Amino acid sequence: MLIGTFYAATDGVLMALTGPFLAEGRQAGGLALVQTAQALARLGAAVAFGAPASRASRSARRAVSRLTGAKNR
């Protein structure tokens, strides 16, 4: 249910707003292009957030292992 609500509030609204700007007969391709662009943007955002978070996580593990004398695996 929650994922359906998320989809309706994000992708569903995007499709509803984009649809009227697309020419007759090209709506399916246009909506697919918009969805692809949105998916690529989400991928970019995930990578942009994940890389620094991963680096920070490694640094935190090293700091904790130095303090406790534990070895990293």
Residue, then its C-alpha position, 0 to 999 in steps of 0.5 A: m500500500l505504501i509503495g502504491t501511495f508513493y508511486a501515485a504521489t510521484d510518478g503518477v503526478l509526473m505523468a498527469l502533468t506531462g501528458p497534455f504536452l505530448a503530441e497525439g500518437r506520441q504519448a506512450g513514447g514521450l511518457a517512457l522518455v520522461q520515466t527514463a529520465q526520472a529513473l536516471a535522475r534517481l540513480g544519479a542521486a543515489v550514487a551521489f549520496g551513496a559514495p560519500a556515505s560509504r566513504a564516511s562509513r569506512s572512516a568511522r569503522r577505522a576510527v572505532s577500530r583504532l579506539t577499541g583495538a579491533k581489527n577491520r575485516 
